[in-house]
Amino acid sequence: YLSGPADPRRYQDARGPLEKYVQLVPEDGKGWGLLGRTYYYLRMKDEAAQALAKAEQLGGASKEMYTVLGRLHADRKEWKEALKAFEQGEPTARDLLLIGQLWVFQGDTLRADSIYRAIIARDSTSSDARFAMLELAKLKFRARDYPATVEILQRRIALDPSGDEAYYYLGLSYKEMKRYPEALEALRQAAVLAESKADRQFWLGVLYAQLDSVPQARRVLRRSLDLDSTGSFAGVAYRQLGFYELLDRNYGEAIRLLERAVQLNDKDVQAWVWMGQGQQNSANRSRAMECYKRALALDANQPDALKGIKSLGAGAPREGGAP
C-alpha cells in the first residue's frame, strides 16, 4: 500500500492480504481503513465507502482516512459530507482546490474565495495556484465584478498564456465593461486556442455582430454551428445569421435559419419577428401573421410585430385571442 503512490499497481497487490486480514481480525478499524483507502485508489468506490464506514464505526479513522473519505464523497457529489470529512482530514494543496469548488457548489463563495487566495499566497507560480487564479476569476465574473476578474486573469495569463479559458473570461469581462478592442483581442485568442469549442466561437461572433463586422460575424457564427448546432447558444447564432440573410433579401434562406432558431427556442421574440418579416416579404401573408402573433404572445408591445400586423391589414390581436 505504501508504495502505491509511486506504482499504482501495488494497490492491487495490497488488496488480497488486506481483505484476508479483516476476515481474520474483523474488529480492527485501522485494517478496515487501510482496505477502504486501497479500494478507493483501485476505483472500487462502493467497496471503499463500505470499508471506510466500518473503520469509522470501529474507531479506526485517521486523518489520512478522512481525507480519502472527503475525496470519495466529492466523487459521489455528496458535497456536505465531503466538506465534513475534509475538516477532519489533512487535505493536500490539490484537495484545497477541490474544497474551494465544493464551497462554490454550496453557495459559500466567501469561503471559496478565501481558500483560493490561500493557495495563491502559498506559491503563486505553482500549477495549483494557476488553477486557483482561474477559479477565483470565475467567482468574480459571476459576481459581476469585472475589473477584479480582469486583474486576476491578467496575472494568470502572465504566468501561463496557453489556456483558452483565461482569455475567454477576460474577453467576456472586457465586453461587459464595454472595452470592445480588448474584448475582441481576448476572445480571438480564446477562439484560436480552442478551435473546437463552440462557445468560444459563438461569443467572438456575437462581439463581431455587436461591432457591425458582418463578414467576420457570419464566418465565426457559422463555425460555432458547425461545432454545435443544438446547444444553448445555437438558437441565437441561427437568429443572427437569419437576420443577415434578411438584410440581403435572401428571404428563403433567412426563413430557414429563423425557423431553426425558433425550433431551438420558441420564446425568442426577435426571431419570430424577423421570421414574420421574411414571410411577409416572400408574400406568405398567413405565415407572417402567425409569426407576428407568436411574437406578441410573448411580448404584447413588440413594436415591429404590431407594425407588421398593421401592414398586413389587420388590427392588433385582441387580448385573449389566439397567439
C-alpha positions as CSV (number, residue, x, y, z in Angstrom):
1,Y,0.0,0.0,0.0
2,L,2.7,2.5,1.0
3,S,4.4,2.0,-2.4
4,G,1.2,2.6,-4.2
5,P,1.7,6.4,-5.0
6,A,4.9,5.5,-6.9
7,D,3.4,2.5,-8.6
8,P,-0.4,2.3,-8.6
9,R,-0.2,-1.4,-9.4
10,R,0.9,-2.1,-5.9
11,Y,-2.6,-1.2,-4.6
12,Q,-3.8,-4.4,-6.3
13,D,-1.0,-6.3,-4.7
14,A,-2.1,-4.9,-1.3
15,R,-5.8,-5.7,-1.8
16,G,-5.7,-9.5,-1.2
17,P,-3.7,-9.5,2.0
18,L,-5.8,-6.7,3.5
19,E,-9.1,-8.5,2.6
20,K,-7.7,-11.6,4.3
21,Y,-6.6,-9.6,7.3
22,V,-10.0,-8.1,8.0
23,Q,-11.5,-11.5,7.7
24,L,-9.1,-12.7,10.4
25,V,-9.3,-9.6,12.6
26,P,-12.7,-8.1,11.8
27,E,-12.7,-5.8,14.8
28,D,-9.5,-3.9,13.7
29,G,-10.8,-0.5,12.5
30,K,-7.3,0.5,11.2
31,G,-7.3,-2.6,9.0
32,W,-10.7,-1.6,7.5
33,G,-9.4,2.0,7.0
34,L,-6.4,0.7,5.1
35,L,-8.5,-1.6,3.0
36,G,-11.0,1.2,2.3
37,R,-8.3,3.5,1.1
38,T,-6.9,0.7,-1.1
39,Y,-10.3,0.2,-2.6
40,Y,-10.6,3.9,-3.3
41,Y,-7.3,4.0,-5.2
42,L,-8.4,1.0,-7.2
43,R,-11.5,2.9,-8.1
44,M,-13.8,0.5,-6.2
45,K,-15.8,3.3,-4.7
46,D,-18.8,1.3,-3.4
47,E,-16.4,-1.1,-1.6
48,A,-14.4,1.8,-0.4
49,A,-17.4,3.5,1.1
50,Q,-18.4,0.4,3.0
51,A,-14.9,-0.3,4.3
52,L,-14.3,3.3,5.4
53,A,-17.7,3.4,7.2
54,K,-16.7,0.2,9.0
55,A,-13.4,1.7,10.0
56,E,-15.1,4.8,11.4
57,Q,-17.6,2.7,13.3
58,L,-14.7,0.7,14.9
59,G,-12.8,3.8,15.9
60,G,-10.0,3.2,13.3
61,A,-10.3,6.5,11.5
62,S,-7.2,8.6,10.8
63,K,-6.6,12.0,9.2
64,E,-5.5,10.3,6.0
65,M,-8.6,8.2,6.0
66,Y,-10.9,11.2,6.4
67,T,-9.0,12.9,3.5
68,V,-9.7,9.9,1.3
69,L,-13.3,9.8,2.5
70,G,-13.7,13.5,1.6
71,R,-12.5,12.7,-2.0
72,L,-14.9,9.8,-2.1
73,H,-17.8,11.9,-1.1
74,A,-16.8,14.6,-3.6
75,D,-16.6,11.9,-6.4
76,R,-20.2,10.9,-5.5
77,K,-21.4,14.5,-5.5
78,E,-22.1,14.4,-1.7
79,W,-20.9,17.9,-1.1
80,K,-21.8,18.4,2.6
81,E,-20.4,15.0,3.6
82,A,-17.2,15.7,1.6
83,L,-16.6,19.0,3.4
84,K,-17.3,17.4,6.8
85,A,-14.8,14.7,6.1
86,F,-12.1,17.1,4.8
87,E,-12.4,19.1,8.0
88,Q,-11.3,16.0,9.9
89,G,-8.5,15.1,7.5
90,E,-5.3,16.7,6.2
91,P,-6.2,17.9,2.7
92,T,-3.3,18.4,0.2
93,A,-3.0,21.6,-1.9
94,R,-4.8,19.7,-4.7
95,D,-7.6,18.8,-2.2
96,L,-7.9,22.5,-1.2
97,L,-8.8,23.3,-4.8
98,L,-11.5,20.7,-4.6
99,I,-12.7,22.1,-1.3
100,G,-12.9,25.6,-2.9
101,Q,-15.1,24.2,-5.6
102,L,-17.3,22.4,-3.0
103,W,-17.9,25.7,-1.2
104,V,-18.9,27.2,-4.6
105,F,-21.4,24.3,-5.0
106,Q,-22.7,25.0,-1.5
107,G,-23.1,28.7,-2.4
108,D,-20.5,29.9,0.1
109,T,-18.4,32.0,-2.3
110,L,-16.6,33.8,0.5
111,R,-15.1,30.7,1.9
112,A,-14.2,29.6,-1.6
113,D,-12.5,33.0,-2.2
114,S,-10.5,32.6,1.0
115,I,-9.3,29.1,0.1
116,Y,-8.2,30.1,-3.5
117,R,-6.3,33.1,-2.1
118,A,-4.5,31.0,0.4
119,I,-3.4,28.6,-2.3
120,I,-2.2,31.5,-4.4
121,A,-0.3,33.1,-1.5
122,R,1.5,29.8,-0.8
123,D,3.2,29.7,-4.2
124,S,1.7,31.9,-6.9
125,T,3.8,30.2,-9.6
126,S,2.6,26.6,-9.0
127,S,0.1,24.8,-11.2
128,D,-2.3,24.7,-8.3
129,A,-2.1,28.4,-7.9
130,R,-2.7,29.0,-11.6
131,F,-5.9,26.8,-11.3
132,A,-6.9,28.7,-8.2
133,M,-6.5,32.0,-10.0
134,L,-8.8,30.9,-12.8
135,E,-11.4,29.7,-10.3
136,L,-11.2,32.9,-8.3
137,A,-11.6,34.9,-11.5
138,K,-14.8,32.9,-12.3
139,L,-16.1,33.7,-8.8
140,K,-15.6,37.4,-9.5
141,F,-17.1,37.1,-13.0
142,R,-20.3,35.5,-11.7
143,A,-20.4,38.3,-9.1
144,R,-20.2,40.8,-11.9
145,D,-17.0,42.3,-10.5
146,Y,-15.5,42.6,-13.9
147,P,-12.5,44.8,-13.0
148,A,-11.4,42.3,-10.4
149,T,-11.9,39.5,-12.9
150,V,-9.6,41.3,-15.4
151,E,-6.9,41.9,-12.8
152,I,-6.8,38.3,-11.7
153,L,-6.8,36.9,-15.3
154,Q,-4.1,39.3,-16.5
155,R,-1.9,37.8,-13.7
156,R,-2.9,34.3,-14.6
157,I,-2.1,34.8,-18.3
158,A,1.3,36.3,-17.5
159,L,2.1,33.0,-15.7
160,D,0.7,30.8,-18.4
161,P,-0.6,32.3,-21.7
162,S,-1.6,28.9,-23.2
163,G,-5.0,28.5,-21.5
164,D,-8.1,29.4,-23.6
165,E,-10.4,29.7,-20.5
166,A,-8.5,32.6,-19.1
167,Y,-8.7,34.5,-22.4
168,Y,-12.4,33.6,-22.7
169,Y,-13.4,35.1,-19.3
170,L,-11.1,38.0,-19.9
171,G,-12.9,38.8,-23.2
172,L,-16.3,38.4,-21.7
173,S,-15.3,40.7,-18.8
174,Y,-14.0,43.4,-21.2
175,K,-17.2,43.1,-23.2
176,E,-19.3,43.8,-20.1
177,M,-17.1,46.8,-19.4
178,K,-17.7,48.0,-23.0
179,R,-13.9,47.8,-23.7
180,Y,-14.5,46.3,-27.1
181,P,-11.0,46.4,-28.6
182,E,-9.6,44.5,-25.6
183,A,-12.6,42.1,-25.6
184,L,-12.1,41.4,-29.3
185,E,-8.4,40.6,-28.8
186,A,-9.0,38.3,-25.9
187,L,-11.9,36.4,-27.5
188,R,-9.9,36.0,-30.7
189,Q,-7.2,34.4,-28.7
190,A,-9.6,32.1,-26.9
191,A,-11.1,31.0,-30.2
192,V,-7.6,30.3,-31.6
193,L,-6.5,28.3,-28.6
194,A,-9.8,26.3,-28.5
195,E,-10.9,26.0,-32.1
196,S,-13.2,23.0,-31.3
197,K,-15.2,24.8,-28.5
198,A,-18.4,26.2,-29.9
199,D,-18.9,28.7,-27.1
200,R,-15.5,30.4,-27.8
201,Q,-16.5,30.8,-31.5
202,F,-20.0,31.9,-30.6
203,W,-19.0,34.8,-28.3
204,L,-16.4,36.0,-30.7
205,G,-19.2,36.0,-33.4
206,V,-21.5,37.9,-31.0
207,L,-18.9,40.6,-30.5
208,Y,-18.3,40.9,-34.2
209,A,-22.0,41.3,-34.7
210,Q,-22.1,44.0,-31.9
211,L,-19.3,45.8,-33.7
212,D,-21.1,45.5,-37.1
213,S,-18.3,43.4,-38.5
214,V,-20.8,41.4,-40.6
215,P,-18.4,39.2,-42.7
216,Q,-16.5,38.2,-39.6
217,A,-19.6,37.6,-37.6
218,R,-21.1,35.4,-40.3
219,R,-17.9,33.3,-40.6
220,V,-17.4,32.8,-36.9
221,L,-21.1,32.1,-36.1
222,R,-21.3,29.5,-38.8
223,R,-18.2,27.9,-37.3
224,S,-19.9,27.8,-33.9
225,L,-22.8,26.0,-35.5
226,D,-20.5,23.6,-37.3
227,L,-19.3,22.6,-33.9
228,D,-22.6,22.6,-32.1
229,S,-26.0,23.1,-33.8
230,T,-28.2,22.2,-30.9
231,G,-26.7,23.7,-27.8
232,S,-27.8,26.7,-25.7
233,F,-26.1,29.2,-28.0
234,A,-27.1,27.7,-31.3
235,G,-30.5,29.4,-31.4
236,V,-29.0,32.8,-31.1
237,A,-26.5,32.0,-33.8
238,Y,-29.2,30.9,-36.2
239,R,-31.2,34.0,-35.4
240,Q,-28.3,36.4,-36.1
241,L,-27.4,34.6,-39.4
242,G,-31.1,34.7,-40.4
243,F,-31.1,38.4,-39.8
244,Y,-28.1,38.9,-42.1
245,E,-29.9,37.0,-44.8
246,L,-33.0,39.1,-44.3
247,L,-31.0,42.2,-44.8
248,D,-29.6,40.8,-48.0
249,R,-33.1,39.9,-49.1
250,N,-32.3,36.2,-49.3
251,Y,-35.7,35.5,-47.8
252,G,-35.8,31.8,-48.3
253,E,-32.5,31.3,-46.5
254,A,-33.5,33.8,-43.8
255,I,-36.7,31.9,-43.1
256,R,-34.8,28.5,-43.0
257,L,-32.3,29.9,-40.4
258,L,-35.0,31.6,-38.4
259,E,-37.2,28.5,-38.4
260,R,-34.3,26.7,-36.9
261,A,-33.8,29.4,-34.3
262,V,-37.4,29.1,-33.0
263,Q,-37.2,25.3,-33.0
264,L,-34.4,25.6,-30.5
265,N,-36.1,28.4,-28.5
266,D,-39.7,29.1,-29.2
267,K,-39.7,32.0,-26.8
268,D,-37.3,34.0,-28.9
269,V,-39.4,37.1,-29.7
270,Q,-36.9,38.7,-32.1
271,A,-36.6,35.5,-34.1
272,W,-40.4,35.3,-34.5
273,V,-40.5,39.0,-35.6
274,W,-37.7,38.6,-38.2
275,M,-39.3,35.4,-39.5
276,G,-42.6,37.2,-39.9
277,Q,-40.8,39.9,-41.9
278,G,-39.2,37.2,-44.1
279,Q,-42.5,35.5,-44.7
280,Q,-44.2,38.8,-45.4
281,N,-41.5,39.7,-48.0
282,S,-42.0,36.3,-49.5
283,A,-45.7,37.0,-49.9
284,N,-46.7,34.4,-47.4
285,R,-49.1,36.6,-45.5
286,S,-50.8,33.9,-43.4
287,R,-47.5,32.6,-42.1
288,A,-46.2,36.1,-41.5
289,M,-49.3,36.9,-39.4
290,E,-48.8,33.7,-37.4
291,C,-45.2,34.7,-36.7
292,Y,-46.1,38.2,-35.6
293,K,-48.9,36.8,-33.3
294,R,-46.4,34.4,-31.8
295,A,-44.1,37.3,-31.0
296,L,-46.9,39.4,-29.5
297,A,-48.0,36.4,-27.3
298,L,-44.5,36.7,-25.8
299,D,-44.3,40.5,-25.8
300,A,-47.7,42.3,-26.3
301,N,-45.9,45.6,-27.0
302,Q,-43.3,44.4,-29.5
303,P,-43.4,47.4,-31.9
304,D,-42.2,45.6,-35.1
305,A,-44.7,42.8,-34.7
306,L,-47.5,45.4,-34.2
307,K,-46.4,47.3,-37.2
308,G,-46.2,44.0,-39.2
309,I,-49.8,43.1,-38.4
310,K,-51.0,46.6,-39.2
311,S,-49.2,46.5,-42.6
312,L,-50.9,43.2,-43.4
313,G,-54.3,45.0,-43.0
314,A,-55.3,43.5,-39.6
315,G,-55.6,45.2,-36.3
316,A,-53.6,44.2,-33.3
317,P,-54.9,40.9,-31.9
318,R,-57.5,41.4,-29.1
319,E,-56.5,40.4,-25.6
320,G,-57.3,36.7,-25.1
321,G,-57.1,36.0,-28.8
322,A,-55.2,33.1,-30.3
323,P,-51.5,33.7,-30.5
